[in-house]
Amino acid sequence: MPFTALNSRMVEAHIAPGQRMFSQRGAMLACRGEVSFTPNIQGGQGGIGSMIGRRIAGEATPLMTVEGSGTVMFGHGGHHVHVVDLTGETLYVEADRLLAFDGSLEQGTMFMGSQGGVMGMVRGQVTGQGLFTTTLRGHGSAAVMAHGGVIELPVTPQRPVHVDPQAYVAHRGEIRNKLSAALGWREFVGRGSGEAFQLELSGQGTVYVQASEEKL
């Protein structure tokens, strides 16, 4: 159920009988056909365990189950929308950045500390995001939101990527993250944007970076 970009801030999805998808509550802008929207209480494909994990994490972003036959246009708050196509990998993304995703994807939560120990927990404090993050795994598509558009940066064992924590949107693949103190003049400027720290991502995969340090 791939998304079609209508412009930089809106996507459209085609829904067929027997298929379903999930979206943030209030993300539907318009629809055609016989499409229903119902509150989701089971945490998507991940079931009740996923829901409990998000509640513990404070990531209780309300979801809607979208079913029927027709097309739906999604957008939220005028944010830029970027589509990520998964072919069996896992996408790691903050719950409030998820606009909509295929119902075929398995949703879960992961404690950020397990991807960097104490530094993973510190990252949550610096970015203002939770200590947990949402995971989507399988074959399908997800639409994520960002400020100012998104670029994809490849991460390889030979070439790790350093990102301003507040410019980080999501990542996929076999990637580990580590927060480290930034060196140089930026850490003394005192802009309060998290630039005294860098998020180092290493391994094999892709990191998605937004063109702004604004939060959603």
Residue, then its C-alpha position, 0 to 999 in steps of 0.5 A: m500500500p505505497f503512498t503517493a506524494l501529492n506535494s511536500r506536505m501531503v500524501e495519498a494512500h489507496i486502500a482496498p478491501g481486506q487491507r488496513m493502515f494506521s494513522q495519527r488521529g486528525a491526520m486525514l485531510a480528505c478521502r474518496g470512497e467507502v473508508s472508515f476510521t476507528p480509534n485503535i486500542q491494540g497498538g497496531q500490528g504489534g498488539i496489546g504489548s505494543m500499546i502497553g509499551r507505548r503507554i509506559a514510554g509516554e508515547a501514547t500518540p492516538l492511532m486510527t485504524v483506516e479500512g475500506s475501499g478508496t483513497v485517503m489524503f494525509g497531512h498534519g500541521g503543515h509538516h513536511v512528509h517523507v515516505v520510507d519504504l521498508t523491505g524487511e528492515t526495522l524503522y526506528v522513529e518517535a511516535d509523534r513523527l509517524l503520520a501513517f503506516d501500512g497495517s502489514l508492518e509490525q509495530g513495537t517499542m524499544f528502550m533507547g538505553s539498549q542502543g547505547g546504554v546510559m548514553g542512549m538515556v541521555r539522548g532522550q533528555v537532550t532531544g526532549q524525546g522519550l527514552f523509548t522509541t517506536t519500531l516498525r518492521g516488515h514489508g510496507s511503507a511509513a510516512v513520517m513528519a519533519h520540519g523543512g524536509v528530510i534527507e537520507l544519509p547512508v551509514t556504513p561501518q567505514r563511515p559513521v554519521h554524526v547528527d545534531p540530536q534535534a535534527y534527527v528524525a529516524h533511522r533504519g537498519e543495523i545501526r547503533n547510536k551513541l551520544s557524545a560531547a561535540l568539540g569546537w566553538r559550537e558547544f560554547v555558543g549557548r544556543g540551547s539547541g543541543e549542539a553541545f552534543q552529537l549523535e553518532l550513528s554507526g553500523q549499516g543503514t540509513v539515518y533521516v535528518q530534518a532541515s531544522e532543529e525545531k520539534l514537532 
